[in-house]
Amino acid sequence: MRTALSIAGSDSSGGAGIQADIKTMTANGVFAMTAVTALTAQNTTGVSGIMEVTPAFLAEQLDRVFEDIFPDAVKIGMVSSAALIEAIADKLTEYKAKNIVLDPVMVATSGARLISEEAIDTLKKRLIPLAEVITPNIPEAEVLAGTEIRSADDMEKAAEQIFAEYGCAVLLKGGHQLNDANDLLVGRGVKKWFEGKRIDNPNTHGTGCTLSSAIASNLAKGYALDEAVERAKRYISGALAAMLDLGHGSGPMDHAFAIDNEFTAERKN
């Protein structure tokens, strides 16, 4: 069985972060491993507390994984401090990790910055150049490209600029009233739009985590990058279309929508 490692924070409500990554990787046929960057106290209505691990303990987690079960792909989610980013970059470089998918979580949908300027600078210098592909949303791509994105042409220019500067492929996600559900992949020898079906589901907690984990899972299984993205897009569409409705806020998707066997069946009265 192929393996994938998630480096991310824990989501106590189960819809995003490490929990979403494990579910996604399992549903996409790879064995999931983790290195936890932070614990959070949260639910579908918001986050009330965050407790980061130390850089030394994060490095120790990574050592134990790479020394024993070398991952076929690595997904990196939100990492909020420069010191943790440095620890991740050091270990991925040391072990020559492959098929790295980075979800550069920097800017909330509201436009608010989620990590410090120092952490963003370290992300740019240390982690992004190690990635096979990064998956920014439009506000994050604006930070990386240093330009405003207001049209499909702007998306193409920004993605090409990021690819040229950092050397990694870019899956620029549509949204924010621009090319909603349509994503653009730019990389070495590839420039491709992926049209997505707009699904009217308000429960979208963890979509970024899920998409990047699904891409990593498919890279781990040997799919080319454009195939991995296409398969990941179809998976997330299915998870959204299942219309799971849990919690009082923006709830999670149904990561197990395609799993149907004797062990998932409910008890018959």
C-alpha positions as CSV (number, residue, x, y, z in Angstrom):
1,M,0.0,0.0,0.0
2,R,1.2,3.5,-0.8
3,T,1.6,6.0,2.0
4,A,1.1,9.7,2.6
5,L,2.1,12.0,5.4
6,S,0.0,14.9,6.6
7,I,1.9,17.8,8.4
8,A,-0.9,19.9,9.8
9,G,-2.9,21.0,12.8
10,S,-5.6,19.0,14.6
11,D,-9.2,20.0,14.2
12,S,-11.2,18.8,17.1
13,S,-14.5,19.0,15.1
14,G,-13.0,16.6,12.5
15,G,-13.8,18.5,9.4
16,A,-10.4,20.0,8.5
17,G,-6.7,19.7,9.3
18,I,-5.2,16.3,10.3
19,Q,-8.6,14.7,10.7
20,A,-9.8,15.6,7.2
21,D,-6.4,14.6,5.8
22,I,-6.6,11.1,7.4
23,K,-10.1,10.6,6.1
24,T,-9.3,11.8,2.6
25,M,-6.1,9.7,2.3
26,T,-7.9,6.6,3.5
27,A,-10.8,7.2,1.1
28,N,-8.3,7.6,-1.7
29,G,-6.6,4.3,-1.0
30,V,-3.3,5.3,0.7
31,F,-2.1,4.7,4.3
32,A,-2.2,8.0,6.2
33,M,0.5,9.1,8.7
34,T,0.7,12.4,10.6
35,A,3.0,15.0,12.2
36,V,0.8,17.4,14.2
37,T,1.8,21.1,14.2
38,A,-0.8,22.3,16.7
39,L,-3.9,21.3,18.7
40,T,-7.0,23.4,18.2
41,A,-10.2,23.7,20.1
42,Q,-12.8,24.4,17.5
43,N,-16.1,23.4,16.0
44,T,-18.2,24.4,12.9
45,T,-18.7,27.9,14.3
46,G,-15.1,28.9,15.0
47,V,-11.8,28.3,16.8
48,S,-11.5,29.1,20.5
49,G,-8.0,28.0,21.2
50,I,-4.7,27.0,19.6
51,M,-1.7,25.2,21.2
52,E,1.3,24.8,19.0
53,V,3.8,22.0,19.4
54,T,7.5,22.9,19.8
55,P,9.7,22.8,16.8
56,A,11.8,20.1,18.4
57,F,8.8,17.9,19.0
58,L,7.6,18.4,15.4
59,A,11.0,17.4,14.2
60,E,10.9,14.3,16.4
61,Q,7.6,13.3,14.9
62,L,9.0,13.7,11.4
63,D,12.1,11.7,12.3
64,R,10.1,8.8,13.6
65,V,7.9,8.7,10.4
66,F,10.7,9.0,7.8
67,E,13.0,6.5,9.6
68,D,10.3,3.8,9.6
69,I,7.7,4.2,6.9
70,F,9.0,6.6,4.2
71,P,6.0,8.4,2.8
72,D,5.3,8.3,-1.0
73,A,3.8,11.8,-0.7
74,V,3.6,14.6,1.8
75,K,0.8,17.1,2.4
76,I,1.5,20.3,4.4
77,G,-1.3,22.3,5.8
78,M,-1.4,25.4,8.0
79,V,1.8,26.1,9.9
80,S,1.6,29.4,11.8
81,S,5.1,30.1,13.0
82,A,8.5,30.6,11.3
83,A,10.2,28.2,13.7
84,L,7.8,25.3,12.8
85,I,8.2,26.1,9.1
86,E,12.0,25.9,9.5
87,A,11.8,22.6,11.3
88,I,9.6,21.1,8.5
89,A,11.9,22.4,5.7
90,D,15.0,21.1,7.5
91,K,13.5,17.6,7.8
92,L,12.0,17.4,4.3
93,T,15.4,18.4,2.9
94,E,17.3,16.0,5.1
95,Y,15.1,13.0,4.1
96,K,14.7,14.1,0.4
97,A,11.0,13.9,0.7
98,K,9.1,13.6,-2.6
99,N,5.7,14.5,-4.0
100,I,5.2,17.4,-1.6
101,V,1.8,19.2,-1.8
102,L,1.7,22.5,0.1
103,D,-1.5,24.2,0.9
104,P,-0.1,27.7,1.8
105,V,-2.8,28.8,4.3
106,M,-2.1,32.4,4.8
107,V,-5.2,34.4,4.2
108,A,-8.8,33.8,5.3
109,T,-11.8,34.1,3.0
110,S,-12.5,37.4,4.7
111,G,-9.1,38.6,3.7
112,A,-7.6,38.5,7.2
113,R,-4.0,37.3,7.5
114,L,-3.7,34.0,9.4
115,I,0.0,33.9,9.9
116,S,2.7,36.5,10.6
117,E,4.8,38.3,8.0
118,E,7.9,36.6,9.3
119,A,6.2,33.2,8.8
120,I,5.1,34.1,5.3
121,D,8.7,35.1,4.4
122,T,10.0,31.8,5.8
123,L,7.3,29.9,3.9
124,K,8.4,31.6,0.7
125,K,12.1,31.0,1.2
126,R,12.1,27.5,2.8
127,L,9.0,25.5,2.0
128,I,7.5,26.6,-1.3
129,P,10.6,25.8,-3.3
130,L,10.5,22.2,-2.0
131,A,7.0,21.6,-3.1
132,E,5.9,19.7,-6.2
133,V,2.7,21.8,-6.2
134,I,1.1,24.5,-4.1
135,T,-2.6,25.1,-3.8
136,P,-3.2,28.8,-3.0
137,N,-6.6,30.5,-3.1
138,I,-6.9,33.9,-4.8
139,P,-5.9,36.0,-1.8
140,E,-2.9,33.8,-1.1
141,A,-1.8,33.9,-4.7
142,E,-2.1,37.7,-4.6
143,V,0.4,37.6,-1.6
144,L,2.8,35.3,-3.4
145,A,2.6,37.1,-6.8
146,G,2.4,40.6,-5.3
147,T,-0.4,41.5,-7.7
148,E,-4.2,41.8,-7.7
149,I,-6.3,39.1,-9.3
150,R,-9.5,40.3,-10.8
151,S,-10.0,38.1,-13.9
152,A,-9.1,34.7,-15.4
153,D,-6.3,36.4,-17.3
154,D,-5.0,37.8,-13.9
155,M,-5.1,34.2,-12.5
156,E,-3.0,32.9,-15.4
157,K,-0.4,35.7,-15.0
158,A,-0.2,35.3,-11.3
159,A,0.2,31.5,-11.5
160,E,2.9,31.8,-14.2
161,Q,4.7,34.4,-12.1
162,I,4.6,32.2,-9.0
163,F,5.8,29.2,-11.0
164,A,8.7,31.2,-12.5
165,E,9.8,32.6,-9.1
166,Y,9.5,29.5,-6.9
167,G,9.9,26.6,-9.4
168,C,6.9,24.7,-8.1
169,A,3.7,24.0,-10.0
170,V,0.7,26.1,-8.9
171,L,-2.9,25.0,-8.6
172,L,-4.6,28.4,-8.3
173,K,-8.1,27.8,-6.9
174,G,-11.0,29.8,-8.2
175,G,-13.6,31.3,-5.8
176,H,-14.1,34.7,-4.2
177,Q,-16.7,35.4,-6.9
178,L,-14.0,34.7,-9.6
179,N,-14.1,31.5,-11.6
180,D,-16.0,29.8,-8.8
181,A,-15.1,26.1,-8.7
182,N,-12.7,26.5,-11.7
183,D,-9.0,25.9,-10.9
184,L,-5.9,26.6,-12.9
185,L,-2.8,24.4,-12.9
186,V,0.5,25.9,-14.1
187,G,3.7,24.0,-14.0
188,R,6.5,22.6,-16.1
189,G,5.0,21.8,-19.5
190,V,1.4,22.2,-18.2
191,K,-1.2,25.0,-18.2
192,K,-4.6,23.6,-17.7
193,W,-8.0,24.8,-16.5
194,F,-10.1,22.4,-14.4
195,E,-13.8,23.2,-14.6
196,G,-15.7,22.3,-11.5
197,K,-19.4,21.9,-10.9
198,R,-20.8,24.5,-8.6
199,I,-22.5,22.6,-5.7
200,D,-24.9,24.6,-3.6
201,N,-23.7,23.3,-0.2
202,P,-23.0,25.8,2.6
203,N,-21.0,23.1,4.5
204,T,-17.5,23.6,3.1
205,H,-15.4,23.3,6.2
206,G,-12.1,21.7,5.2
207,T,-12.3,21.9,1.4
208,G,-8.7,23.2,1.1
209,C,-7.3,20.5,3.3
210,T,-9.3,17.8,1.5
211,L,-8.3,18.9,-2.0
212,S,-4.6,19.0,-1.2
213,S,-4.7,15.7,0.6
214,A,-6.5,14.1,-2.3
215,I,-3.8,15.4,-4.7
216,A,-1.1,14.0,-2.5
217,S,-2.8,10.7,-2.3
218,N,-3.0,10.4,-6.1
219,L,0.7,11.5,-6.5
220,A,1.6,8.8,-4.0
221,K,-0.2,6.2,-6.2
222,G,1.8,7.3,-9.2
223,Y,-0.6,9.6,-11.1
224,A,0.8,12.5,-13.1
225,L,0.2,15.9,-11.5
226,D,-2.7,16.8,-13.9
227,E,-4.3,13.4,-13.4
228,A,-3.9,13.8,-9.6
229,V,-5.6,17.2,-9.7
230,E,-8.5,15.9,-11.9
231,R,-9.1,12.9,-9.6
232,A,-8.9,15.1,-6.5
233,K,-11.4,17.6,-8.0
234,R,-13.9,14.8,-8.7
235,Y,-13.5,13.4,-5.2
236,I,-14.2,16.7,-3.5
237,S,-17.2,17.3,-5.7
238,G,-18.6,14.0,-4.6
239,A,-17.9,14.8,-0.9
240,L,-19.7,18.1,-1.3
241,A,-22.6,16.6,-3.3
242,A,-23.3,14.1,-0.5
243,M,-24.8,17.1,1.4
244,L,-23.7,16.1,4.9
245,D,-25.2,18.5,7.4
246,L,-23.6,18.5,10.8
247,G,-23.1,21.3,13.4
248,H,-24.5,24.8,13.7
249,G,-22.0,26.5,11.4
250,S,-20.2,25.7,8.2
251,G,-20.1,22.0,8.6
252,P,-17.8,19.2,7.2
253,M,-18.1,17.3,4.0
254,D,-18.8,13.6,3.8
255,H,-15.2,12.2,3.1
256,A,-16.6,8.7,3.1
257,F,-19.3,9.3,0.5
258,A,-18.0,6.6,-1.8
259,I,-17.4,3.9,1.0
260,D,-20.2,1.4,1.0
261,N,-19.7,-2.0,2.5
262,E,-20.9,-4.2,5.3
263,F,-18.9,-2.3,7.9
264,T,-20.4,1.1,7.0
265,A,-24.0,-0.2,7.0
266,E,-26.3,1.0,9.7
267,R,-27.9,-1.6,12.0
268,K,-31.2,-3.0,10.7
269,N,-34.0,-3.1,13.2
